[in-house]
């Protein structure tokens, strides 16, 4: 069963850092901003999704640095 509310999935270089669920969108958006501050660099992918509608609420994506 998937919890209802908002689902946050930050990843760095293709590796998921955590899964977070919040019932209140305001708290989830605050955590999204914190994750961007902590992990917002090349190779980061941070998504915030409404679990009831599957609507993307926020996104932070960067390309990985060239090899």
Buried (B, 14 or more C-beta within 10 A) or exposed (E): EEEEBBBBBBBBEEEEBEEBEBEEBEEBBEBBBEBBEEBBEEBBBBBBBBBEEEEEBBEBEBEEEEE
